[in-house]
């Protein structure tokens, strides 16, 4: 594997940055910004694959399955980050979306030597987390050839889970057998091989799409409002009030009263105001609507 590492798009030298060590600060950041402009375009080219992945993930989650990210190094950290943001943003159970990084929690802060080179460790982590048919597994590797991720995807396929690969090289090893391969071609990095740069940005953009679009389809937003937000601090409590105000047109004080009556649940507060129901009845209607605010307001579940 090592002898052809230089052939990977992510390992090639970027001709625009060959004199990087001779550039001024403004020249360096300008060049980086110019290169970053290419990231969104590269992601645009794979939107059909991303949408297909969203459909698979949505199907899995709607039927009680879970979403797992598997990666090593930067790729693993990005998966953990995206998973960690789902409970506060969408009110999901922490078990619904999980990020698994080669080497475990210690690898979030420092490199764990050799962890990413073990295909067997990828197999074992799939079994350790009880991944099964009906779950969705996303393997992330900018190079597309990380043994740990290859092992995880192979084992996930064996147990019948949906498999999705995310890479920044064409025809990567991790895409072999994946239900949906997503290959984002961002080109060589400003610092040769430093895939925390464009490749990392592209990966983050795609992961944002996978969870956000899936959660929208699960009814975790109303319009474009974060109605499942978990108001665990002052900033989020204020955001919850603004969401109720935006969704219903009430003033600040009325939003505050609605949320108080709804025990802080933004969804209940909105349904209360829209339907003129008491908190208990609004909550019951939400339950019948599978906690989808629009359906609860429309009464389509009754």
N, C-alpha and C positions, 0 to 999 in steps of 0.2 A: 504493500500500500504506500509506503513512504517514498518510493522512487518516483512516483508521478504526482506527488503533492503539488509541485509547482505548476501543474497543468490546470488546477482548479481556478475558476474565475476569481474566487475570494483570496487566492494566494499570489495572483499576478501583480507586477509592479504597475503603479499608476504613473503614466508618463507626465501627467500634469504636476505631480508632486516630487519628481526626481531630485529637485534642488530644495526640498523642504527645509533642510537644516540651514539654509542660507537666506531664508525668507524672514521678513519682519513679522511682528505680531499681527498687524492688519492684513498682511498678505496671506498668512496662514489661515486666519479665520475666514477671510474672503474665499479662499480656495475650498475650505471645508464646507462653507455655505453653498458654493456652486455645486459641489459634489452631492450635497444633501438634497438639492433640487431634483436630482435624478431618482431619489427614493420613491416619492409618491407616484411618479410615472411607472417605475418598475412594478409597484404594487398594483397599479391600474391594469397592467397586462395580465394579472392572475386573478382578477375579480370573479370570473366564472367559477374557478376552482374554489375560491374562498366561499362563494355563495353555496356551492354544493356541500362544502364542509359544514357550513352553518346549518343546512338542512339536515344533515346526518346528526349533528350534535343536538339540534332541537328535537329531533325524533327520539334520541336516546334520553334526554332529560325529561321530556314530556311523559315518558313511560317509566320513570323512576330510576333511570340509569344515571351514571355519573360521567364527568369529563375529567380526564387526567392529562396533564402536560408532563412529558419526560424530556429532560435535556441535561447537558453538562456545561459547566462554566457559565459564560454569559447567557447562553441559550436556556440553561436550567434556571438561572436567576430570573430571566424574563418571564418564564412560565410560572414560577412561584409568585412573582409580583402580580401578574394578571389574575391568578387564582385568589390571592389574598384580598384583592380589591372587590371581588364579587359580593361577599356578605354585606359590607357596609353600603355598597352602591345599590344592590338589587335585593337585599334582605334574604339571601339564600343561606341554606344550611352550609356550614363550612365543608361538609363532606361532599357537596354536590360538585364543586370544582376544586381540584387539588393539583398542586404543582410538586413534582418529584424531581429532585436534582441528584445527579450522580455523586455519591459520597455523603449524602444526607445533609442535615441542617448545618453542619460545620462548613460545608462547601459554599454556603451563601456568603461567608465573610473571607474565606481564604481557600486557596487551591488545595484539593485533595489529590495528591499524586497518584496517577494510575487509575483513578476511578472511572474516567471516561473511556479507558481502553479495554474495559471488561464487558464483553457481550453477555457473559454469564450473569454479571451483576444486574444487567437489564432484565434478563429472564426472572431473576430472583425477586426484583422489586415489583414486577407485575404480580407475582404470586403473593408477595408480602402484603400487598394492598387489596388482595381479594378481587382483582379485576376479572370480570366475567362477561358473558354474552349480554348485550344491552348497554354496556358502557362504551364510551368513546375515548380513544387514546390518541393524543397528538404528540408525535415525536419531533423534536426541534433540534436541528444541527445546521449551522450556517454552512459548514463544509459539505454536509450531506453524507458523511462517512463515519461518524462517531460510533464506535462499536457498542457502547452502552445503549445508545438510542436504537441502533439496529436490533440489538437483543430484545429490547422492550417491545418494539413493534412486531417482531417475529412471534414473541410469546403472546402478545395481545391478539394477534391474528389466530393463533392456535386455540385460544379460549373463546373465540367468537366475538370479540369486541370489534367495533368499528375502528379503523385505523386511518390516520391522516398524518402526512409528513410535511414539514416546513423546512425548506432549505434555501440557500442563496446560490446554488450552482445548478447547471442543467444536468438532467439525467443522473441524480445522485443515488448512491447506494440505498439510502433510507427510503427511497420512494418505491423500491421494488416490492410489489405485492400490496402496497398501501391502497386503501379504497379511494382516497383522494390525495394525490401528490400536489403540493404547492411549492413551486420553485421560483423564487423572486430574484431576478437577475439584476443586481445593483452594480456589478462591475467591480474592478479593483479598488481597494481602500486607499485613502490618503497616506496612511502608514501601512505599508505592505503587510497583509495578513491580519491586521487588527480588526476583527469582525465585530467588535463592540461598536464600531462606527456605523457605516451605512447598512451593513447586514443587520446589526442590532436594531437600528431604527426601523428598518423594513419589517423585521420580525415583530417588534412591538406593535407596529401598525396593524399587522395581520391578526395578532392575538387580540388586540382591542376589538377588531371586527368580529372575530369568532364568538367571543362571549357577549358583546353588546347586542349583536343581531340576534343571537340565540335567545337572550333574555327578553328582547322586545317581542319575539314570537311567543314566548311563554307568558306574556302579559305582565311583565315586571315594570313596564312604564305605561303612562297614560299620556297620549300625545307624545311629547318629547320630555315629559316631566318624570323625575326620579321618585316616583311615588312609594317605592319600597325602601327609601333611605332609612337607615337606622340612626336615629337622632341621639347619639351617645355623648355629644358634647355641645357646648353653647353654639358654636358655629353651625353645627348640623341641626340643632333645634330651631335656629333662626332660618336656615334653609327650608326646613319643613314648613314653617309658617309662610314663607314666600311661595312655596309650591302650592299650598292650599289657596293662597291669594290668586296666583296665576290661573289655577284650574277652575276657580269658582267666581272670581271677580269681587270677592269680599274684601273689606279693609283689614288692616293688621289686627286690630283688637278682636274682630269677629273670627279671624283665622285662629288666633290664640285660644279663643273660647271653644271653637270647634275641636281643636286638637286636645284641649283639656278634657272635653266630654268623650273624645275618642281614645283616651288613654295614650295619646301621642302617636296613634296610627294614622298616617297621612291618608291612606286609602279610605279608611272608615270616615274620616273627617270630610273628604270630598264627596263620598256617597251620601252622607248625612245631609250636606248642603244641597246637593243636586236633586235628591229625592224627597227631602223634608222628613226623612225617617229618623227615629231615635237611634242612639248609638248601637244598642243591642240588635235592632232590626236591620240597620245598615250592615253590621258585621255578619249577620246571618245571610243577608243577600249576597255579600261578598263571598262567603263560603260556598253558596250554591253556584256562584259564577266562577269558581275555582280561583278566587282572589284576583280576577281580572276586573279592573275598575270600570272600564267602558261597558262591559257586558252587565255588570251589576247595576250601573246607572240606567242602561237601556231596558233592563228587566228581561233580557233575552234568555236568561237561565231559569226564569220562573215559569 
